[in-house]
Amino acid sequence: MSKSRNGEGSIFSNKDKKGRVFSYSVEMSMGRDADGKRIRTRRTVKTLKEAKDLRTRLANQSLDGNLTIVNGETLRTYGLNWIKDVTVHQVRATTSSHYEYLLRKYVFPHLGSVRMVDLRPTHIDRWMTKLRREGLSASTVNSARQVLGAMCKNAERGGIINRNPVSATSSVKKQQGDKTRVCPPWELDEIYKVLGEAKETKLDAFFHLMLHTGMRPGEALGLRWEDVEFEQGYLSVTGTQKSGRVNLPDGRGLVRPVRNDPKTAQSRRRLPISEALAESLDRQQMRQSVDELKAGPKWKKSGYVLTSEVGTPYSDTNLRKQYKRFLEKIGVRYIRLHDMRHSTARAALNAGEVPIEQVSQAYGHSRLDTTHRIYGGNIPRYNDGFISGVSGVLPPASHVNLKATQQTRGIRNGE
């Protein structure tokens, strides 16, 4: 063993059974942990010269504060521990569950076996390119990259890696023709048909909540009767609900509906109840009374507006299945649950009765430009209004010029 001064590390020779040296290890002290135990990191090379050079580099890294503990943790091992031990204290349970889904679905199959200390920006660039070639959209790839970046940032803070390699890469740009799950909003005749056909089904209240208020699907699922003020004619958005993986004390995971606070402070809002929505909520109360009688002792008084046949909160997974079957049955084209929100905004804005500022506030958007970005380019009335306005400002076409233009068009068309 070759020892140097404090902070400069030590070199150990590694010998086989016959006493022959086959490699050298460099060990550096990194202080002590919370229990007073000394923390060390060790690297191995083949020759003594390499060991001496390595010791110098590690000593310089130690002085610069860039020295890290080398361990064999792979992305998969570290990522799952990060989900279980860290994210549950930083984000919602449903968000943590979504992080785990993205890691298992898109990251681990390609990078899961790579050690954290070996991960480089080139790995990440190749990984994103491969995902794009497999047909994944830019938004999906960027979402997976964002979660990987958060995971590596935590590893950087913990001294597992020197720098976050994801920060040295760029997000994927959306290309024309990229796949998208967003569907064109329903037209008014489709909205009328859905609301009419839904009245005699268990989806009655859900469709009326979505299409009469523009609520997010999770907000509709999270609505409780205590949030509904029939006498005042208002309902309050006080939370959201979504299925999420809940970690039990024994380490097992359980997927169940989880209620969270609204998405943003602006999402906590009070909305008027239209006459049609009030009637739908009355019908929903009657349905729940019938369900309670049928369920008997199995009934769970959860207090939610949208419930199962035994009174438990309605899960978004079951809702999507019933929603899709319902649309197929009545012959209305499928759009995502969230696209109903777009349908309501588009119908209101195109009718010309609702300013976009009112839509923004009712939808709980934090910024008005968010509403403009999402809906501003999808309102035919805006284009019609612009052309009409411009035509009123520019010089009008004279009858003679108009006739000459029509004659010219006739010649071009061979008339």
C-alpha positions as a Markdown table, in Angstrom:
| # | Residue | x | y | z |
|---|---|---|---|---|
| 1 | Met | 0.0 | 0.0 | 0.0 |
| 2 | Ser | 1.2 | 3.5 | -0.9 |
| 3 | Lys | -0.2 | 6.2 | 1.4 |
| 4 | Ser | 0.0 | 9.9 | 0.7 |
| 5 | Arg | -0.7 | 12.9 | 2.8 |
| 6 | Asn | -4.3 | 13.5 | 4.1 |
| 7 | Gly | -6.7 | 14.2 | 1.3 |
| 8 | Glu | -4.4 | 12.8 | -1.4 |
| 9 | Gly | -5.6 | 9.2 | -1.2 |
| 10 | Ser | -3.9 | 5.7 | -1.0 |
| 11 | Ile | -2.9 | 3.1 | -3.6 |
| 12 | Phe | -3.4 | -0.6 | -3.0 |
| 13 | Ser | -2.0 | -3.5 | -5.1 |
| 14 | Asn | -4.4 | -6.3 | -5.8 |
| 15 | Lys | -2.8 | -9.8 | -6.0 |
| 16 | Asp | -3.9 | -13.2 | -7.1 |
| 17 | Lys | -3.5 | -16.4 | -5.1 |
| 18 | Lys | 0.1 | -16.7 | -6.2 |
| 19 | Gly | 1.0 | -13.2 | -5.0 |
| 20 | Arg | 1.2 | -11.7 | -8.4 |
| 21 | Val | -0.1 | -8.1 | -8.8 |
| 22 | Phe | -2.9 | -7.8 | -11.4 |
| 23 | Ser | -4.3 | -4.4 | -10.7 |
| 24 | Tyr | -4.1 | -1.3 | -8.4 |
| 25 | Ser | -6.8 | 0.4 | -6.5 |
| 26 | Val | -6.9 | 4.1 | -5.5 |
| 27 | Glu | -8.9 | 5.0 | -2.4 |
| 28 | Met | -9.9 | 8.5 | -1.4 |
| 29 | Ser | -11.6 | 9.7 | 1.8 |
| 30 | Met | -14.7 | 11.8 | 1.4 |
| 31 | Gly | -15.3 | 12.7 | 5.0 |
| 32 | Arg | -17.8 | 11.2 | 7.4 |
| 33 | Asp | -21.5 | 10.4 | 7.2 |
| 34 | Ala | -24.2 | 11.5 | 9.8 |
| 35 | Asp | -23.2 | 8.6 | 12.1 |
| 36 | Gly | -19.5 | 9.5 | 12.0 |
| 37 | Lys | -18.5 | 6.6 | 9.7 |
| 38 | Arg | -15.8 | 7.5 | 7.2 |
| 39 | Ile | -16.9 | 7.6 | 3.6 |
| 40 | Arg | -14.5 | 6.3 | 1.0 |
| 41 | Thr | -14.5 | 5.9 | -2.7 |
| 42 | Arg | -12.3 | 3.4 | -4.6 |
| 43 | Arg | -11.3 | 3.1 | -8.3 |
| 44 | Thr | -9.3 | 0.3 | -9.9 |
| 45 | Val | -6.7 | 0.5 | -12.8 |
| 46 | Lys | -4.2 | -1.9 | -14.3 |
| 47 | Thr | -0.8 | -0.3 | -13.8 |
| 48 | Leu | 1.0 | 1.6 | -11.0 |
| 49 | Lys | 1.6 | 4.6 | -13.3 |
| 50 | Glu | -2.2 | 4.7 | -14.0 |
| 51 | Ala | -2.9 | 4.5 | -10.3 |
| 52 | Lys | -0.6 | 7.4 | -9.5 |
| 53 | Asp | -2.1 | 9.5 | -12.3 |
| 54 | Leu | -5.6 | 8.6 | -11.1 |
| 55 | Arg | -4.8 | 9.5 | -7.5 |
| 56 | Thr | -3.7 | 13.0 | -8.7 |
| 57 | Arg | -6.9 | 13.5 | -10.7 |
| 58 | Leu | -9.1 | 12.3 | -7.8 |
| 59 | Ala | -7.3 | 14.6 | -5.4 |
| 60 | Asn | -7.9 | 17.5 | -7.7 |
| 61 | Gln | -11.6 | 16.5 | -8.0 |
| 62 | Ser | -11.8 | 16.4 | -4.2 |
| 63 | Leu | -10.4 | 19.9 | -3.9 |
| 64 | Asp | -12.9 | 21.1 | -6.5 |
| 65 | Gly | -15.8 | 19.4 | -4.8 |
| 66 | Asn | -16.5 | 17.1 | -7.8 |
| 67 | Leu | -15.4 | 13.8 | -6.3 |
| 68 | Thr | -18.2 | 11.3 | -6.2 |
| 69 | Ile | -18.8 | 7.8 | -4.7 |
| 70 | Val | -18.5 | 5.1 | -7.4 |
| 71 | Asn | -21.2 | 2.5 | -7.1 |
| 72 | Gly | -22.6 | -0.1 | -9.4 |
| 73 | Glu | -26.2 | 1.2 | -9.3 |
| 74 | Thr | -27.9 | 1.0 | -12.7 |
| 75 | Leu | -30.5 | 3.4 | -13.9 |
| 76 | Arg | -33.2 | 0.8 | -13.2 |
| 77 | Thr | -32.1 | 0.3 | -9.6 |
| 78 | Tyr | -31.5 | 3.9 | -8.8 |
| 79 | Gly | -34.7 | 5.0 | -10.6 |
| 80 | Leu | -37.0 | 2.6 | -8.7 |
| 81 | Asn | -35.4 | 3.7 | -5.4 |
| 82 | Trp | -35.8 | 7.3 | -6.4 |
| 83 | Ile | -39.5 | 6.8 | -7.1 |
| 84 | Lys | -40.1 | 4.9 | -3.9 |
| 85 | Asp | -38.0 | 7.0 | -1.5 |
| 86 | Val | -37.8 | 10.5 | -3.0 |
| 87 | Thr | -40.7 | 11.4 | -5.4 |
| 88 | Val | -43.4 | 10.3 | -2.9 |
| 89 | His | -42.3 | 13.2 | -0.7 |
| 90 | Gln | -42.0 | 15.8 | -3.5 |
| 91 | Val | -45.0 | 15.3 | -5.8 |
| 92 | Arg | -48.5 | 13.9 | -5.8 |
| 93 | Ala | -48.9 | 10.1 | -5.6 |
| 94 | Thr | -50.5 | 10.2 | -9.1 |
| 95 | Thr | -47.5 | 12.1 | -10.5 |
| 96 | Ser | -45.1 | 9.7 | -8.9 |
| 97 | Ser | -47.0 | 6.9 | -10.4 |
| 98 | His | -46.8 | 8.5 | -13.8 |
| 99 | Tyr | -43.0 | 9.0 | -13.4 |
| 100 | Glu | -42.6 | 5.3 | -12.7 |
| 101 | Tyr | -44.7 | 4.5 | -15.7 |
| 102 | Leu | -42.6 | 6.6 | -18.1 |
| 103 | Leu | -39.4 | 5.1 | -16.7 |
| 104 | Arg | -40.6 | 1.5 | -17.0 |
| 105 | Lys | -42.1 | 2.0 | -20.4 |
| 106 | Tyr | -39.5 | 4.2 | -22.2 |
| 107 | Val | -36.3 | 4.5 | -20.2 |
| 108 | Phe | -35.5 | 1.2 | -18.6 |
| 109 | Pro | -35.9 | -1.0 | -21.7 |
| 110 | His | -33.1 | 1.0 | -23.4 |
| 111 | Leu | -30.9 | 2.5 | -20.6 |
| 112 | Gly | -31.9 | 0.4 | -17.5 |
| 113 | Ser | -28.7 | -1.6 | -17.5 |
| 114 | Val | -26.3 | 1.4 | -17.8 |
| 115 | Arg | -24.6 | 2.4 | -14.5 |
| 116 | Met | -25.5 | 5.8 | -13.3 |
| 117 | Val | -21.8 | 6.9 | -13.2 |
| 118 | Asp | -21.4 | 5.8 | -16.8 |
| 119 | Leu | -24.4 | 7.6 | -18.2 |
| 120 | Arg | -23.4 | 10.2 | -20.8 |
| 121 | Pro | -25.2 | 12.8 | -23.0 |
| 122 | Thr | -24.5 | 10.6 | -26.0 |
| 123 | His | -26.4 | 7.7 | -24.5 |
| 124 | Ile | -29.4 | 10.0 | -24.0 |
| 125 | Asp | -29.2 | 11.5 | -27.5 |
| 126 | Arg | -29.1 | 8.0 | -29.1 |
| 127 | Trp | -32.0 | 6.9 | -26.9 |
| 128 | Met | -34.2 | 9.8 | -27.9 |
| 129 | Thr | -33.4 | 9.2 | -31.6 |
| 130 | Lys | -34.3 | 5.6 | -31.2 |
| 131 | Leu | -37.6 | 6.4 | -29.6 |
| 132 | Arg | -38.5 | 8.8 | -32.4 |
| 133 | Arg | -37.6 | 6.2 | -35.0 |
| 134 | Glu | -40.0 | 3.8 | -33.2 |
| 135 | Gly | -42.8 | 6.3 | -33.9 |
| 136 | Leu | -43.2 | 8.0 | -30.6 |
| 137 | Ser | -44.3 | 11.6 | -30.6 |
| 138 | Ala | -42.1 | 14.5 | -29.5 |
| 139 | Ser | -44.2 | 15.2 | -26.5 |
| 140 | Thr | -43.9 | 11.6 | -25.3 |
| 141 | Val | -40.1 | 11.5 | -25.8 |
| 142 | Asn | -39.7 | 14.9 | -24.0 |
| 143 | Ser | -41.9 | 13.7 | -21.1 |
| 144 | Ala | -39.6 | 10.7 | -20.6 |
| 145 | Arg | -36.5 | 12.9 | -20.9 |
| 146 | Gln | -37.9 | 15.3 | -18.3 |
| 147 | Val | -38.4 | 12.5 | -15.8 |
| 148 | Leu | -34.9 | 11.1 | -16.5 |
| 149 | Gly | -33.5 | 14.6 | -16.0 |
| 150 | Ala | -35.2 | 14.9 | -12.6 |
| 151 | Met | -33.9 | 11.6 | -11.6 |
| 152 | Cys | -30.3 | 12.5 | -12.6 |
| 153 | Lys | -30.6 | 15.8 | -10.9 |
| 154 | Asn | -31.3 | 14.0 | -7.7 |
| 155 | Ala | -28.3 | 11.8 | -8.3 |
| 156 | Glu | -26.1 | 14.8 | -8.8 |
| 157 | Arg | -27.3 | 16.4 | -5.6 |
| 158 | Gly | -26.5 | 13.1 | -3.8 |
| 159 | Gly | -23.0 | 12.9 | -5.1 |
| 160 | Ile | -23.7 | 9.8 | -7.2 |
| 161 | Ile | -22.7 | 11.6 | -10.4 |
| 162 | Asn | -20.7 | 14.7 | -11.1 |
| 163 | Arg | -23.1 | 16.3 | -13.5 |
| 164 | Asn | -26.5 | 15.7 | -14.8 |
| 165 | Pro | -26.0 | 14.4 | -18.3 |
| 166 | Val | -29.6 | 15.2 | -19.4 |
| 167 | Ser | -28.9 | 18.9 | -19.0 |
| 168 | Ala | -26.3 | 18.7 | -21.8 |
| 169 | Thr | -29.0 | 17.4 | -24.2 |
| 170 | Ser | -31.8 | 19.2 | -26.0 |
| 171 | Ser | -35.4 | 18.3 | -26.1 |
| 172 | Val | -37.0 | 16.9 | -29.2 |
| 173 | Lys | -38.6 | 19.4 | -31.6 |
| 174 | Lys | -42.1 | 18.6 | -32.9 |
| 175 | Gln | -42.1 | 18.0 | -36.6 |
| 176 | Gln | -44.9 | 18.5 | -39.1 |
| 177 | Gly | -46.9 | 15.3 | -39.4 |
| 178 | Asp | -46.1 | 14.1 | -35.9 |
| 179 | Lys | -48.6 | 11.8 | -34.3 |
| 180 | Thr | -50.9 | 13.4 | -31.7 |
| 181 | Arg | -53.6 | 12.0 | -29.5 |
| 182 | Val | -55.4 | 15.3 | -29.5 |
| 183 | Cys | -58.7 | 15.0 | -31.5 |
| 184 | Pro | -60.6 | 17.8 | -33.3 |
| 185 | Pro | -63.4 | 19.0 | -30.9 |
| 186 | Trp | -67.0 | 17.9 | -31.3 |
| 187 | Glu | -69.3 | 20.0 | -33.4 |
| 188 | Leu | -72.5 | 21.3 | -31.9 |
| 189 | Asp | -74.6 | 18.5 | -33.4 |
| 190 | Glu | -72.3 | 15.9 | -31.8 |
| 191 | Ile | -72.5 | 17.7 | -28.4 |
| 192 | Tyr | -76.3 | 17.7 | -28.6 |
| 193 | Lys | -76.5 | 14.1 | -29.5 |
| 194 | Val | -74.1 | 13.0 | -26.6 |
| 195 | Leu | -76.0 | 15.0 | -24.0 |
| 196 | Gly | -79.4 | 13.8 | -25.3 |
| 197 | Glu | -78.4 | 10.1 | -25.4 |
| 198 | Ala | -76.6 | 10.2 | -22.0 |
| 199 | Lys | -79.6 | 11.3 | -20.0 |
| 200 | Glu | -80.7 | 7.7 | -19.3 |
| 201 | Thr | -77.2 | 6.4 | -18.5 |
| 202 | Lys | -74.8 | 6.5 | -15.6 |
| 203 | Leu | -72.6 | 8.9 | -17.7 |
| 204 | Asp | -75.4 | 11.6 | -17.6 |
| 205 | Ala | -73.9 | 13.8 | -14.9 |
| 206 | Phe | -70.3 | 13.3 | -16.1 |
| 207 | Phe | -71.1 | 14.5 | -19.7 |
| 208 | His | -73.2 | 17.5 | -18.3 |
| 209 | Leu | -70.4 | 18.5 | -15.9 |
| 210 | Met | -67.8 | 18.4 | -18.7 |
| 211 | Leu | -69.7 | 20.0 | -21.5 |
| 212 | His | -71.6 | 22.6 | -19.4 |
| 213 | Thr | -68.6 | 23.8 | -17.4 |
| 214 | Gly | -65.5 | 22.9 | -19.3 |
| 215 | Met | -64.1 | 21.1 | -16.2 |
| 216 | Arg | -61.1 | 18.9 | -16.5 |
| 217 | Pro | -61.9 | 15.1 | -16.3 |
| 218 | Gly | -60.1 | 14.8 | -13.0 |
| 219 | Glu | -62.0 | 17.8 | -11.6 |
| 220 | Ala | -65.4 | 16.2 | -12.5 |
| 221 | Leu | -64.3 | 12.9 | -10.9 |
| 222 | Gly | -63.2 | 14.8 | -7.8 |
| 223 | Leu | -66.4 | 16.8 | -7.3 |
| 224 | Arg | -68.3 | 16.1 | -4.1 |
| 225 | Trp | -71.8 | 16.9 | -3.1 |
| 226 | Glu | -70.5 | 19.4 | -0.5 |
| 227 | Asp | -69.0 | 21.3 | -3.4 |
| 228 | Val | -72.4 | 21.8 | -5.0 |
| 229 | Glu | -74.6 | 24.7 | -3.8 |
| 230 | Phe | -78.0 | 24.1 | -5.4 |
| 231 | Glu | -79.7 | 27.1 | -3.7 |
| 232 | Gln | -77.0 | 29.6 | -4.8 |
| 233 | Gly | -76.7 | 27.9 | -8.2 |
| 234 | Tyr | -72.9 | 27.3 | -8.0 |
| 235 | Leu | -70.4 | 24.5 | -7.7 |
| 236 | Ser | -66.8 | 24.8 | -6.5 |
| 237 | Val | -63.8 | 23.0 | -7.9 |
| 238 | Thr | -61.8 | 22.0 | -4.8 |
| 239 | Gly | -59.8 | 19.0 | -6.0 |
| 240 | Thr | -59.1 | 16.4 | -8.6 |
| 241 | Gln | -59.2 | 12.7 | -8.7 |
| 242 | Lys | -57.1 | 10.2 | -10.6 |
| 243 | Ser | -56.0 | 6.6 | -10.2 |
| 244 | Gly | -52.6 | 6.3 | -8.8 |
| 245 | Arg | -50.2 | 3.7 | -7.4 |
| 246 | Val | -50.1 | 4.0 | -3.6 |
| 247 | Asn | -47.1 | 2.4 | -1.8 |
| 248 | Leu | -48.2 | 0.4 | 1.2 |
| 249 | Pro | -45.9 | 0.0 | 4.4 |
| 250 | Asp | -45.0 | -3.5 | 3.4 |
| 251 | Gly | -43.6 | -2.3 | 0.0 |
| 252 | Arg | -46.5 | -3.5 | -2.1 |
| 253 | Gly | -48.2 | -1.1 | -4.5 |
| 254 | Leu | -52.0 | -0.6 | -4.8 |
| 255 | Val | -53.7 | 1.3 | -7.6 |
| 256 | Arg | -56.8 | 3.2 | -6.4 |
| 257 | Pro | -58.5 | 6.6 | -6.9 |
| 258 | Val | -56.5 | 9.4 | -5.3 |
| 259 | Arg | -57.8 | 12.9 | -4.5 |
| 260 | Asn | -55.5 | 15.8 | -4.8 |
| 261 | Asp | -55.6 | 19.6 | -4.6 |
| 262 | Pro | -56.4 | 21.5 | -7.9 |
| 263 | Lys | -53.8 | 21.7 | -10.5 |
| 264 | Thr | -53.0 | 25.4 | -9.8 |
| 265 | Ala | -54.3 | 28.2 | -7.5 |
| 266 | Gln | -56.4 | 29.5 | -10.4 |
| 267 | Ser | -57.9 | 26.0 | -10.8 |
| 268 | Arg | -59.7 | 26.4 | -7.5 |
| 269 | Arg | -62.7 | 28.2 | -8.8 |
| 270 | Arg | -66.5 | 28.7 | -8.4 |
| 271 | Leu | -68.7 | 28.0 | -11.5 |
| 272 | Pro | -72.4 | 28.7 | -12.1 |
| 273 | Ile | -74.8 | 25.7 | -12.5 |
| 274 | Ser | -76.8 | 25.9 | -15.7 |
| 275 | Glu | -80.4 | 24.7 | -15.7 |
| 276 | Ala | -79.6 | 21.7 | -17.7 |
| 277 | Leu | -76.7 | 20.8 | -15.4 |
| 278 | Ala | -78.9 | 21.2 | -12.3 |
| 279 | Glu | -81.5 | 18.8 | -13.8 |
| 280 | Ser | -78.7 | 16.3 | -14.5 |
| 281 | Leu | -77.4 | 16.5 | -11.0 |
| 282 | Asp | -80.9 | 15.9 | -9.6 |
| 283 | Arg | -81.1 | 12.8 | -11.7 |
| 284 | Gln | -77.7 | 11.7 | -10.4 |
| 285 | Gln | -78.9 | 12.0 | -6.8 |
| 286 | Met | -81.8 | 9.8 | -7.7 |
| 287 | Arg | -79.6 | 7.2 | -9.3 |
| 288 | Gln | -77.3 | 7.1 | -6.2 |
| 289 | Ser | -80.4 | 6.6 | -4.0 |
| 290 | Val | -81.4 | 3.6 | -6.1 |
| 291 | Asp | -77.9 | 2.2 | -6.1 |
| 292 | Glu | -77.7 | 2.6 | -2.3 |
| 293 | Leu | -80.9 | 0.5 | -1.9 |
| 294 | Lys | -79.6 | -2.2 | -4.2 |
| 295 | Ala | -76.1 | -2.3 | -2.6 |
| 296 | Gly | -77.5 | -2.5 | 1.0 |
| 297 | Pro | -74.7 | -2.9 | 3.5 |
| 298 | Lys | -72.1 | -2.9 | 0.7 |
| 299 | Trp | -72.8 | 0.8 | 0.1 |
| 300 | Lys | -69.9 | 3.2 | 0.8 |
| 301 | Lys | -71.0 | 6.8 | 1.6 |
| 302 | Ser | -68.1 | 8.5 | -0.1 |
| 303 | Gly | -69.8 | 11.9 | -0.7 |
| 304 | Tyr | -68.7 | 12.0 | -4.4 |
| 305 | Val | -71.0 | 13.1 | -7.2 |
| 306 | Leu | -69.7 | 10.4 | -9.6 |
| 307 | Thr | -69.7 | 7.0 | -7.9 |
| 308 | Ser | -69.7 | 3.3 | -8.7 |
| 309 | Glu | -72.7 | 1.0 | -8.0 |
| 310 | Val | -71.5 | 0.7 | -4.4 |
| 311 | Gly | -70.8 | 4.3 | -3.7 |
| 312 | Thr | -67.0 | 4.3 | -4.1 |
| 313 | Pro | -65.3 | 7.1 | -6.1 |
| 314 | Tyr | -65.5 | 6.4 | -9.8 |
| 315 | Ser | -62.1 | 5.5 | -11.3 |
| 316 | Asp | -60.8 | 7.2 | -14.4 |
| 317 | Thr | -59.9 | 3.7 | -15.8 |
| 318 | Asn | -63.5 | 2.5 | -15.7 |
| 319 | Leu | -64.8 | 5.8 | -16.9 |
| 320 | Arg | -62.7 | 5.7 | -20.0 |
| 321 | Lys | -63.9 | 2.2 | -20.8 |
| 322 | Gln | -67.6 | 3.1 | -20.4 |
| 323 | Tyr | -67.1 | 6.4 | -22.3 |
| 324 | Lys | -65.6 | 4.6 | -25.3 |
| 325 | Arg | -68.4 | 2.0 | -25.3 |
| 326 | Phe | -71.0 | 4.7 | -25.1 |
| 327 | Leu | -69.7 | 6.6 | -28.1 |
| 328 | Glu | -69.5 | 3.5 | -30.2 |
| 329 | Lys | -73.1 | 2.6 | -29.2 |
| 330 | Ile | -74.6 | 6.0 | -30.2 |
| 331 | Gly | -72.3 | 6.4 | -33.3 |
| 332 | Val | -70.4 | 9.6 | -32.3 |
| 333 | Arg | -66.7 | 9.8 | -33.2 |
| 334 | Tyr | -64.2 | 9.2 | -30.4 |
| 335 | Ile | -62.3 | 12.1 | -28.8 |
| 336 | Arg | -60.2 | 12.0 | -25.6 |
| 337 | Leu | -62.0 | 12.9 | -22.4 |
| 338 | His | -59.9 | 16.1 | -22.2 |
| 339 | Asp | -61.0 | 17.0 | -25.8 |
| 340 | Met | -64.6 | 17.6 | -24.4 |
| 341 | Arg | -63.1 | 20.6 | -22.6 |
| 342 | His | -61.8 | 21.9 | -25.9 |
| 343 | Ser | -65.3 | 21.2 | -27.5 |
| 344 | Thr | -67.0 | 23.4 | -25.0 |
| 345 | Ala | -64.5 | 26.3 | -25.3 |
| 346 | Arg | -64.7 | 26.2 | -29.1 |
| 347 | Ala | -68.5 | 26.2 | -29.1 |
| 348 | Ala | -68.7 | 29.1 | -26.7 |
| 349 | Leu | -66.0 | 31.2 | -28.5 |
| 350 | Asn | -67.3 | 30.5 | -32.0 |
| 351 | Ala | -70.9 | 31.5 | -31.0 |
| 352 | Gly | -69.5 | 35.0 | -30.3 |
| 353 | Glu | -71.3 | 35.3 | -27.0 |
| 354 | Val | -68.3 | 34.6 | -24.6 |
| 355 | Pro | -65.1 | 36.7 | -24.5 |
| 356 | Ile | -61.9 | 34.6 | -24.4 |
| 357 | Glu | -61.1 | 36.2 | -21.0 |
| 358 | Gln | -64.1 | 34.6 | -19.5 |
| 359 | Val | -63.2 | 31.2 | -20.9 |
| 360 | Ser | -59.7 | 31.6 | -19.5 |
| 361 | Gln | -61.0 | 32.3 | -16.0 |
| 362 | Ala | -63.7 | 29.6 | -16.0 |
| 363 | Tyr | -61.2 | 27.1 | -17.2 |
| 364 | Gly | -58.8 | 27.9 | -14.4 |
| 365 | His | -55.9 | 28.9 | -16.7 |
| 366 | Ser | -53.1 | 30.7 | -14.9 |
| 367 | Arg | -52.4 | 32.9 | -17.9 |
| 368 | Leu | -54.6 | 34.4 | -20.6 |
| 369 | Asp | -52.0 | 33.6 | -23.3 |
| 370 | Thr | -52.4 | 29.9 | -22.5 |
| 371 | Thr | -56.1 | 30.2 | -23.5 |
| 372 | His | -55.1 | 32.1 | -26.7 |
| 373 | Arg | -52.5 | 29.5 | -27.5 |
| 374 | Ile | -54.8 | 26.5 | -27.1 |
| 375 | Tyr | -58.0 | 27.9 | -28.6 |
| 376 | Gly | -57.1 | 31.1 | -30.6 |
| 377 | Gly | -56.3 | 29.2 | -33.8 |
| 378 | Asn | -59.3 | 26.9 | -33.7 |
| 379 | Ile | -62.1 | 29.4 | -33.9 |
| 380 | Pro | -63.5 | 29.9 | -37.5 |
| 381 | Arg | -65.4 | 33.0 | -36.3 |
| 382 | Tyr | -62.1 | 34.8 | -35.7 |
| 383 | Asn | -61.0 | 34.3 | -39.3 |
| 384 | Asp | -64.4 | 35.4 | -40.6 |
| 385 | Gly | -64.4 | 38.5 | -38.3 |
| 386 | Phe | -60.9 | 39.4 | -39.5 |
| 387 | Ile | -61.7 | 39.2 | -43.2 |
| 388 | Ser | -65.0 | 41.2 | -42.6 |
| 389 | Gly | -63.1 | 43.8 | -40.7 |
| 390 | Val | -60.3 | 44.2 | -43.3 |
| 391 | Ser | -62.9 | 44.4 | -46.1 |
| 392 | Gly | -64.6 | 47.2 | -44.2 |
| 393 | Val | -61.4 | 49.2 | -44.0 |
| 394 | Leu | -59.9 | 48.6 | -47.5 |
| 395 | Pro | -61.5 | 50.3 | -50.6 |
| 396 | Pro | -64.5 | 48.4 | -51.9 |
| 397 | Ala | -64.5 | 46.8 | -55.3 |
| 398 | Ser | -66.5 | 48.7 | -57.8 |
| 399 | His | -69.2 | 47.1 | -59.8 |
| 400 | Val | -67.3 | 47.6 | -63.0 |
| 401 | Asn | -64.0 | 46.1 | -61.6 |
| 402 | Leu | -66.0 | 43.2 | -60.2 |
| 403 | Lys | -67.6 | 42.5 | -63.5 |
| 404 | Ala | -64.2 | 42.6 | -65.3 |
| 405 | Thr | -62.7 | 40.2 | -62.8 |
| 406 | Gln | -65.6 | 37.8 | -63.4 |
| 407 | Gln | -65.1 | 38.0 | -67.2 |
| 408 | Thr | -61.4 | 37.3 | -66.8 |
| 409 | Arg | -62.0 | 34.3 | -64.6 |
| 410 | Gly | -64.5 | 33.0 | -67.2 |
| 411 | Ile | -61.8 | 33.2 | -70.0 |
| 412 | Arg | -59.2 | 31.4 | -67.8 |
| 413 | Asn | -61.7 | 28.6 | -67.1 |
| 414 | Gly | -62.4 | 28.3 | -70.9 |
| 415 | Glu | -66.0 | 29.5 | -70.6 |
